[in-house]
Amino acid sequence: MNAAVVKIKMLNTSLRCFVFGLLGLLPVIGIPFAVAALALSGQVEAGQRQFWNAARPYWIVGIIAAIVGLIFWGLIAMLIVWRIIKSQIDGDDFWNGGGN
């Protein structure tokens, strides 16, 4: 494949990784975007082995945003699930404020 085509694809993928990483910071709906950003980052990394990536800062910010989004929203989801399970074990009514 032509070197220019490979470079253009790498730049476009870096920018897509950036956008998806930022969308990964959104509550709930951001989780699939964060996963997509991390998948795209692998494609960019493979291209960077051969050519210089002018969009490398965007790629790095996209990866960081995706990781932060996954960790933060993953922890929030685990806390919600844990609270629901705990309320079921304790016999509390989770949806109406807790009490018996």
A tleap script that builds the chain and sets N, CA, C and O, in Angstrom:
source leaprc.protein.ff14SB
mol = sequence {
  NMET ASN ALA ALA VAL VAL LYS ILE LYS MET
  LEU ASN THR SER LEU ARG CYS PHE VAL PHE
  GLY LEU LEU GLY LEU LEU PRO VAL ILE GLY
  ILE PRO PHE ALA VAL ALA ALA LEU ALA LEU
  SER GLY GLN VAL GLU ALA GLY GLN ARG GLN
  PHE TRP ASN ALA ALA ARG PRO TYR TRP ILE
  VAL GLY ILE ILE ALA ALA ILE VAL GLY LEU
  ILE PHE TRP GLY LEU ILE ALA MET LEU ILE
  VAL TRP ARG ILE ILE LYS SER GLN ILE ASP
  GLY ASP ASP PHE TRP ASN GLY GLY GLY CASN
}
set mol.1.N position { 0.844 -1.169 0.000 }
set mol.1.CA position { 0.000 0.000 0.000 }
set mol.1.C position { 0.894 1.237 0.000 }
set mol.1.O position { 2.003 1.214 0.533 }
set mol.2.N position { 0.410 2.288 -0.589 }
set mol.2.CA position { 1.134 3.538 -0.690 }
set mol.2.C position { 1.361 4.131 0.706 }
set mol.2.O position { 0.465 4.084 1.549 }
set mol.3.N position { 2.548 4.687 0.954 }
set mol.3.CA position { 2.892 5.233 2.266 }
set mol.3.C position { 1.979 6.393 2.635 }
set mol.3.O position { 1.614 6.540 3.801 }
set mol.4.N position { 1.606 7.210 1.676 }
set mol.4.CA position { 0.728 8.349 1.956 }
set mol.4.C position { -0.645 7.881 2.430 }
set mol.4.O position { -1.234 8.478 3.331 }
set mol.5.N position { -1.145 6.823 1.826 }
set mol.5.CA position { -2.453 6.286 2.223 }
set mol.5.C position { -2.387 5.756 3.651 }
set mol.5.O position { -3.314 5.962 4.433 }
set mol.6.N position { -1.312 5.085 3.989 }
set mol.6.CA position { -1.147 4.547 5.344 }
set mol.6.C position { -1.083 5.680 6.356 }
set mol.6.O position { -1.682 5.588 7.427 }
set mol.7.N position { -0.363 6.746 6.028 }
set mol.7.CA position { -0.255 7.891 6.940 }
set mol.7.C position { -1.605 8.575 7.135 }
set mol.7.O position { -1.959 8.943 8.255 }
set mol.8.N position { -2.355 8.745 6.057 }
set mol.8.CA position { -3.669 9.384 6.155 }
set mol.8.C position { -4.613 8.542 7.002 }
set mol.8.O position { -5.348 9.079 7.830 }
set mol.9.N position { -4.601 7.225 6.803 }
set mol.9.CA position { -5.448 6.342 7.618 }
set mol.9.C position { -5.047 6.414 9.084 }
set mol.9.O position { -5.910 6.401 9.962 }
set mol.10.N position { -3.735 6.490 9.361 }
set mol.10.CA position { -3.265 6.575 10.733 }
set mol.10.C position { -3.716 7.890 11.385 }
set mol.10.O position { -4.126 7.896 12.545 }
set mol.11.N position { -3.641 8.987 10.652 }
set mol.11.CA position { -4.087 10.276 11.173 }
set mol.11.C position { -5.590 10.263 11.441 }
set mol.11.O position { -6.038 10.724 12.491 }
set mol.12.N position { -6.359 9.744 10.504 }
set mol.12.CA position { -7.819 9.673 10.690 }
set mol.12.C position { -8.180 8.786 11.874 }
set mol.12.O position { -9.078 9.120 12.648 }
set mol.13.N position { -7.497 7.673 12.019 }
set mol.13.CA position { -7.777 6.766 13.130 }
set mol.13.C position { -7.377 7.403 14.450 }
set mol.13.O position { -8.054 7.201 15.457 }
set mol.14.N position { -6.298 8.165 14.468 }
set mol.14.CA position { -5.885 8.873 15.686 }
set mol.14.C position { -6.957 9.873 16.114 }
set mol.14.O position { -7.284 9.970 17.296 }
set mol.15.N position { -7.498 10.609 15.159 }
set mol.15.CA position { -8.536 11.587 15.473 }
set mol.15.C position { -9.833 10.901 15.907 }
set mol.15.O position { -10.525 11.398 16.795 }
set mol.16.N position { -10.169 9.766 15.290 }
set mol.16.CA position { -11.354 9.009 15.727 }
set mol.16.C position { -11.153 8.495 17.147 }
set mol.16.O position { -12.084 8.515 17.951 }
set mol.17.N position { -9.952 8.038 17.459 }
set mol.17.CA position { -9.638 7.587 18.815 }
set mol.17.C position { -9.836 8.735 19.809 }
set mol.17.O position { -10.372 8.527 20.897 }
set mol.18.N position { -9.408 9.935 19.441 }
set mol.18.CA position { -9.572 11.117 20.287 }
set mol.18.C position { -11.052 11.404 20.546 }
set mol.18.O position { -11.463 11.594 21.690 }
set mol.19.N position { -11.840 11.432 19.483 }
set mol.19.CA position { -13.268 11.739 19.623 }
set mol.19.C position { -13.976 10.657 20.436 }
set mol.19.O position { -14.752 10.975 21.337 }
set mol.20.N position { -13.723 9.396 20.134 }
set mol.20.CA position { -14.358 8.314 20.879 }
set mol.20.C position { -13.912 8.311 22.331 }
set mol.20.O position { -14.705 7.999 23.219 }
set mol.21.N position { -12.654 8.654 22.585 }
set mol.21.CA position { -12.170 8.734 23.962 }
set mol.21.C position { -12.906 9.801 24.750 }
set mol.21.O position { -13.276 9.580 25.902 }
set mol.22.N position { -13.122 10.968 24.132 }
set mol.22.CA position { -13.870 12.024 24.808 }
set mol.22.C position { -15.327 11.616 25.021 }
set mol.22.O position { -15.908 11.908 26.066 }
set mol.23.N position { -15.915 10.945 24.035 }
set mol.23.CA position { -17.287 10.460 24.207 }
set mol.23.C position { -17.352 9.383 25.290 }
set mol.23.O position { -18.404 9.166 25.892 }
set mol.24.N position { -16.234 8.717 25.534 }
set mol.24.CA position { -16.178 7.708 26.588 }
set mol.24.C position { -16.325 8.290 27.975 }
set mol.24.O position { -16.547 7.548 28.932 }
set mol.25.N position { -16.206 9.596 28.106 }
set mol.25.CA position { -16.396 10.244 29.409 }
set mol.25.C position { -17.865 10.487 29.732 }
set mol.25.O position { -18.195 10.862 30.857 }
set mol.26.N position { -18.749 10.280 28.764 }
set mol.26.CA position { -20.181 10.469 29.004 }
set mol.26.C position { -20.726 9.355 29.895 }
set mol.26.O position { -20.288 8.209 29.797 }
set mol.27.N position { -21.676 9.689 30.759 }
set mol.27.CA position { -22.251 8.653 31.619 }
set mol.27.C position { -23.006 7.596 30.807 }
set mol.27.O position { -23.711 7.927 29.854 }
set mol.28.N position { -22.861 6.371 31.175 }
set mol.28.CA position { -23.533 5.185 30.660 }
set mol.28.C position { -23.262 4.943 29.172 }
set mol.28.O position { -22.671 3.924 28.815 }
set mol.29.N position { -23.682 5.859 28.304 }
set mol.29.CA position { -23.517 5.626 26.865 }
set mol.29.C position { -22.061 5.743 26.436 }
set mol.29.O position { -21.725 5.373 25.312 }
set mol.30.N position { -21.203 6.243 27.292 }
set mol.30.CA position { -19.807 6.417 26.934 }
set mol.30.C position { -18.984 5.153 26.977 }
set mol.30.O position { -17.907 5.104 26.382 }
set mol.31.N position { -19.452 4.135 27.657 }
set mol.31.CA position { -18.666 2.906 27.807 }
set mol.31.C position { -18.354 2.260 26.451 }
set mol.31.O position { -17.198 1.904 26.220 }
set mol.32.N position { -19.320 2.094 25.549 }
set mol.32.CA position { -18.962 1.511 24.249 }
set mol.32.C position { -17.991 2.392 23.450 }
set mol.32.O position { -17.145 1.882 22.716 }
set mol.33.N position { -18.119 3.705 23.595 }
set mol.33.CA position { -17.200 4.608 22.898 }
set mol.33.C position { -15.786 4.466 23.441 }
set mol.33.O position { -14.820 4.503 22.679 }
set mol.34.N position { -15.660 4.305 24.749 }
set mol.34.CA position { -14.341 4.131 25.346 }
set mol.34.C position { -13.697 2.828 24.867 }
set mol.34.O position { -12.502 2.788 24.574 }
set mol.35.N position { -14.488 1.780 24.791 }
set mol.35.CA position { -13.966 0.502 24.294 }
set mol.35.C position { -13.538 0.647 22.833 }
set mol.35.O position { -12.497 0.125 22.434 }
set mol.36.N position { -14.338 1.350 22.043 }
set mol.36.CA position { -13.988 1.565 20.635 }
set mol.36.C position { -12.706 2.384 20.512 }
set mol.36.O position { -11.880 2.115 19.641 }
set mol.37.N position { -12.536 3.380 21.379 }
set mol.37.CA position { -11.315 4.189 21.343 }
set mol.37.C position { -10.088 3.347 21.644 }
set mol.37.O position { -9.044 3.515 21.014 }
set mol.38.N position { -10.210 2.448 22.597 }
set mol.38.CA position { -9.075 1.589 22.921 }
set mol.38.C position { -8.783 0.607 21.784 }
set mol.38.O position { -7.624 0.277 21.535 }
set mol.39.N position { -9.818 0.145 21.099 }
set mol.39.CA position { -9.602 -0.737 19.951 }
set mol.39.C position { -8.916 0.017 18.817 }
set mol.39.O position { -8.022 -0.516 18.160 }
set mol.40.N position { -9.335 1.250 18.592 }
set mol.40.CA position { -8.706 2.069 17.550 }
set mol.40.C position { -7.260 2.400 17.893 }
set mol.40.O position { -6.418 2.538 17.007 }
set mol.41.N position { -6.982 2.525 19.183 }
set mol.41.CA position { -5.611 2.867 19.582 }
set mol.41.C position { -4.626 1.779 19.179 }
set mol.41.O position { -3.467 2.071 18.883 }
set mol.42.N position { -5.070 0.542 19.166 }
set mol.42.CA position { -4.209 -0.553 18.722 }
set mol.42.C position { -3.863 -0.438 17.247 }
set mol.42.O position { -2.738 -0.729 16.839 }
set mol.43.N position { -4.844 -0.008 16.445 }
set mol.43.CA position { -4.585 0.181 15.021 }
set mol.43.C position { -3.590 1.318 14.798 }
set mol.43.O position { -2.715 1.227 13.936 }
set mol.44.N position { -3.730 2.375 15.571 }
set mol.44.CA position { -2.819 3.509 15.436 }
set mol.44.C position { -1.408 3.098 15.850 }
set mol.44.O position { -0.430 3.457 15.193 }
set mol.45.N position { -1.314 2.354 16.929 }
set mol.45.CA position { -0.001 1.937 17.411 }
set mol.45.C position { 0.729 1.082 16.371 }
set mol.45.O position { 1.947 1.185 16.222 }
set mol.46.N position { -0.004 0.257 15.670 }
set mol.46.CA position { 0.614 -0.561 14.621 }
set mol.46.C position { 1.150 0.318 13.490 }
set mol.46.O position { 2.211 0.037 12.933 }
set mol.47.N position { 0.426 1.368 13.158 }
set mol.47.CA position { 0.873 2.271 12.108 }
set mol.47.C position { 2.057 3.120 12.521 }
set mol.47.O position { 2.890 3.485 11.692 }
set mol.48.N position { 2.130 3.437 13.816 }
set mol.48.CA position { 3.225 4.271 14.312 }
set mol.48.C position { 4.566 3.551 14.293 }
set mol.48.O position { 5.614 4.191 14.373 }
set mol.49.N position { 4.541 2.255 14.190 }
set mol.49.CA position { 5.803 1.514 14.126 }
set mol.49.C position { 6.549 1.808 12.829 }
set mol.49.O position { 7.776 1.722 12.774 }
set mol.50.N position { 5.798 2.154 11.789 }
set mol.50.CA position { 6.414 2.413 10.491 }
set mol.50.C position { 6.584 3.901 10.201 }
set mol.50.O position { 7.580 4.311 9.605 }
set mol.51.N position { 5.613 4.707 10.621 }
set mol.51.CA position { 5.601 6.122 10.239 }
set mol.51.C position { 5.403 7.009 11.459 }
set mol.51.O position { 4.886 6.579 12.490 }
set mol.52.N position { 5.828 8.263 11.312 }
set mol.52.CA position { 5.614 9.259 12.348 }
set mol.52.C position { 4.152 9.679 12.334 }
set mol.52.O position { 3.571 9.878 11.267 }
set mol.53.N position { 3.552 9.814 13.516 }
set mol.53.CA position { 2.142 10.178 13.635 }
set mol.53.C position { 2.049 11.631 14.088 }
set mol.53.O position { 2.381 11.950 15.230 }
set mol.54.N position { 1.603 12.504 13.205 }
set mol.54.CA position { 1.467 13.919 13.530 }
set mol.54.C position { 0.336 14.155 14.532 }
set mol.54.O position { 0.341 15.168 15.231 }
set mol.55.N position { -0.624 13.247 14.611 }
set mol.55.CA position { -1.758 13.382 15.521 }
set mol.55.C position { -1.541 12.603 16.818 }
set mol.55.O position { -2.505 12.249 17.496 }
set mol.56.N position { -0.298 12.340 17.160 }
set mol.56.CA position { 0.006 11.553 18.360 }
set mol.56.C position { -0.553 12.164 19.642 }
set mol.56.O position { -1.056 11.416 20.481 }
set mol.57.N position { -0.494 13.503 19.844 }
set mol.57.CA position { -1.097 14.067 21.069 }
set mol.57.C position { -2.594 13.778 21.184 }
set mol.57.O position { -3.095 13.505 22.275 }
set mol.58.N position { -3.301 13.839 20.061 }
set mol.58.CA position { -4.738 13.526 20.081 }
set mol.58.C position { -4.959 12.057 20.423 }
set mol.58.O position { -5.884 11.719 21.163 }
set mol.59.N position { -4.124 11.203 19.893 }
set mol.59.CA position { -4.199 9.769 20.169 }
set mol.59.C position { -4.002 9.502 21.659 }
set mol.59.O position { -4.741 8.722 22.259 }
set mol.60.N position { -3.005 10.151 22.247 }
set mol.60.CA position { -2.712 9.952 23.666 }
set mol.60.C position { -3.865 10.459 24.534 }
set mol.60.O position { -4.273 9.777 25.474 }
set mol.61.N position { -4.391 11.639 24.232 }
set mol.61.CA position { -5.521 12.175 24.994 }
set mol.61.C position { -6.741 11.269 24.851 }
set mol.61.O position { -7.478 11.070 25.816 }
set mol.62.N position { -6.958 10.725 23.667 }
set mol.62.CA position { -8.080 9.801 23.463 }
set mol.62.C position { -7.954 8.549 24.307 }
set mol.62.O position { -8.937 8.078 24.879 }
set mol.63.N position { -6.739 8.004 24.386 }
set mol.63.CA position { -6.523 6.812 25.208 }
set mol.63.C position { -6.748 7.131 26.682 }
set mol.63.O position { -7.413 6.373 27.388 }
set mol.64.N position { -6.199 8.246 27.147 }
set mol.64.CA position { -6.340 8.625 28.557 }
set mol.64.C position { -7.806 8.854 28.905 }
set mol.64.O position { -8.280 8.393 29.944 }
set mol.65.N position { -8.526 9.567 28.037 }
set mol.65.CA position { -9.951 9.822 28.288 }
set mol.65.C position { -10.745 8.519 28.302 }
set mol.65.O position { -11.643 8.353 29.128 }
set mol.66.N position { -10.426 7.603 27.404 }
set mol.66.CA position { -11.137 6.321 27.360 }
set mol.66.C position { -10.880 5.518 28.629 }
set mol.66.O position { -11.808 4.934 29.190 }
set mol.67.N position { -9.641 5.483 29.083 }
set mol.67.CA position { -9.313 4.728 30.296 }
set mol.67.C position { -9.985 5.353 31.521 }
set mol.67.O position { -10.543 4.643 32.358 }
set mol.68.N position { -9.929 6.678 31.621 }
set mol.68.CA position { -10.570 7.359 32.751 }
set mol.68.C position { -12.075 7.114 32.732 }
set mol.68.O position { -12.675 6.840 33.771 }
set mol.69.N position { -12.684 7.211 31.555 }
set mol.69.CA position { -14.122 6.964 31.446 }
set mol.69.C position { -14.499 5.547 31.831 }
set mol.69.O position { -15.478 5.336 32.546 }
set mol.70.N position { -13.728 4.572 31.362 }
set mol.70.CA position { -14.022 3.176 31.710 }
set mol.70.C position { -13.871 2.926 33.203 }
set mol.70.O position { -14.717 2.272 33.812 }
set mol.71.N position { -12.810 3.437 33.789 }
set mol.71.CA position { -12.585 3.218 35.223 }
set mol.71.C position { -13.676 3.907 36.038 }
set mol.71.O position { -14.272 3.286 36.918 }
set mol.72.N position { -13.943 5.180 35.756 }
set mol.72.CA position { -14.908 5.931 36.551 }
set mol.72.C position { -16.313 5.352 36.438 }
set mol.72.O position { -16.954 5.056 37.447 }
set mol.73.N position { -16.790 5.192 35.202 }
set mol.73.CA position { -18.162 4.699 35.031 }
set mol.73.C position { -18.286 3.227 35.380 }
set mol.73.O position { -19.360 2.773 35.775 }
set mol.74.N position { -17.200 2.474 35.240 }
set mol.74.CA position { -17.213 1.086 35.693 }
set mol.74.C position { -17.364 0.997 37.203 }
set mol.74.O position { -18.120 0.168 37.709 }
set mol.75.N position { -16.637 1.860 37.928 }
set mol.75.CA position { -16.760 1.882 39.393 }
set mol.75.C position { -18.158 2.317 39.823 }
set mol.75.O position { -18.732 1.740 40.747 }
set mol.76.N position { -18.702 3.322 39.163 }
set mol.76.CA position { -20.062 3.771 39.490 }
set mol.76.C position { -21.059 2.647 39.251 }
set mol.76.O position { -21.936 2.413 40.083 }
set mol.77.N position { -20.939 1.950 38.132 }
set mol.77.CA position { -21.851 0.836 37.835 }
set mol.77.C position { -21.716 -0.270 38.872 }
set mol.77.O position { -22.716 -0.841 39.309 }
set mol.78.N position { -20.473 -0.578 39.272 }
set mol.78.CA position { -20.276 -1.616 40.297 }
set mol.78.C position { -20.879 -1.194 41.633 }
set mol.78.O position { -21.448 -2.028 42.336 }
set mol.79.N position { -20.765 0.089 41.998 }
set mol.79.CA position { -21.364 0.561 43.244 }
set mol.79.C position { -22.885 0.461 43.213 }
set mol.79.O position { -23.507 0.099 44.212 }
set mol.80.N position { -23.476 0.778 42.077 }
set mol.80.CA position { -24.935 0.685 41.954 }
set mol.80.C position { -25.379 -0.770 42.065 }
set mol.80.O position { -26.331 -1.076 42.783 }
set mol.81.N position { -24.700 -1.660 41.364 }
set mol.81.CA position { -25.053 -3.086 41.424 }
set mol.81.C position { -24.854 -3.609 42.844 }
set mol.81.O position { -25.690 -4.356 43.351 }
set mol.82.N position { -23.750 -3.221 43.488 }
set mol.82.CA position { -23.484 -3.669 44.860 }
set mol.82.C position { -24.575 -3.186 45.805 }
set mol.82.O position { -25.019 -3.937 46.674 }
set mol.83.N position { -25.016 -1.930 45.644 }
set mol.83.CA position { -26.060 -1.388 46.517 }
set mol.83.C position { -27.385 -2.123 46.299 }
set mol.83.O position { -28.103 -2.387 47.263 }
set mol.84.N position { -27.716 -2.457 45.058 }
set mol.84.CA position { -28.956 -3.185 44.780 }
set mol.84.C position { -28.898 -4.583 45.384 }
set mol.84.O position { -29.861 -5.035 46.004 }
set mol.85.N position { -27.776 -5.263 45.207 }
set mol.85.CA position { -27.631 -6.613 45.776 }
set mol.85.C position { -27.680 -6.561 47.289 }
set mol.85.O position { -28.333 -7.397 47.914 }
set mol.86.N position { -26.997 -5.589 47.894 }
set mol.86.CA position { -26.997 -5.455 49.354 }
set mol.86.C position { -28.403 -5.180 49.885 }
set mol.86.O position { -28.791 -5.716 50.923 }
set mol.87.N position { -29.166 -4.346 49.179 }
set mol.87.CA position { -30.523 -4.049 49.642 }
set mol.87.C position { -31.419 -5.288 49.538 }
set mol.87.O position { -32.318 -5.464 50.360 }
set mol.88.N position { -31.187 -6.138 48.548 }
set mol.88.CA position { -31.963 -7.365 48.424 }
set mol.88.C position { -31.631 -8.346 49.544 }
set mol.88.O position { -32.514 -9.027 50.064 }
set mol.89.N position { -30.363 -8.412 49.909 }
set mol.89.CA position { -29.942 -9.310 50.994 }
set mol.89.C position { -30.477 -8.828 52.331 }
set mol.89.O position { -30.945 -9.628 53.142 }
set mol.90.N position { -30.410 -7.512 52.567 }
set mol.90.CA position { -30.859 -6.947 53.843 }
set mol.90.C position { -32.372 -6.803 53.929 }
set mol.90.O position { -32.904 -6.542 55.008 }
set mol.91.N position { -33.066 -6.965 52.826 }
set mol.91.CA position { -34.525 -6.844 52.816 }
set mol.91.C position { -35.000 -5.408 52.713 }
set mol.91.O position { -36.180 -5.142 52.937 }
set mol.92.N position { -34.122 -4.476 52.381 }
set mol.92.CA position { -34.507 -3.078 52.214 }
set mol.92.C position { -35.188 -2.886 50.860 }
set mol.92.O position { -35.008 -3.672 49.930 }
set mol.93.N position { -35.968 -1.822 50.787 }
set mol.93.CA position { -36.580 -1.465 49.510 }
set mol.93.C position { -35.701 -0.393 48.860 }
set mol.93.O position { -35.804 0.789 49.187 }
set mol.94.N position { -34.844 -0.818 47.943 }
set mol.94.CA position { -33.853 0.064 47.321 }
set mol.94.C position { -34.504 1.240 46.625 }
set mol.94.O position { -33.998 2.359 46.706 }
set mol.95.N position { -35.602 1.015 45.950 }
set mol.95.CA position { -36.189 2.048 45.098 }
set mol.95.C position { -36.979 3.094 45.889 }
set mol.95.O position { -37.275 4.165 45.358 }
set mol.96.N position { -37.322 2.807 47.139 }
set mol.96.CA position { -38.094 3.769 47.934 }
set mol.96.C position { -37.320 4.292 49.130 }
set mol.96.O position { -37.915 4.561 50.174 }
set mol.97.N position { -36.038 4.440 49.008 }
set mol.97.CA position { -35.243 5.125 50.021 }
set mol.97.C position { -34.621 4.250 51.070 }
set mol.97.O position { -34.029 4.783 52.008 }
set mol.98.N position { -34.712 2.966 50.981 }
set mol.98.CA position { -33.968 2.126 51.898 }
set mol.98.C position { -34.776 1.452 52.964 }
set mol.98.O position { -34.721 0.223 52.982 }
set mol.99.N position { -35.487 2.035 53.817 }
set mol.99.CA position { -36.070 1.410 55.009 }
set mol.99.C position { -36.776 0.094 54.796 }
set mol.99.O position { -36.980 -0.333 53.659 }
set mol.100.N position { -37.156 -0.559 55.896 }
set mol.100.CA position { -37.836 -1.860 55.837 }
set mol.100.C position { -39.283 -1.727 55.494 }
set mol.100.O position { -39.991 -2.730 55.407 }
savepdb mol mol.pdb
quit
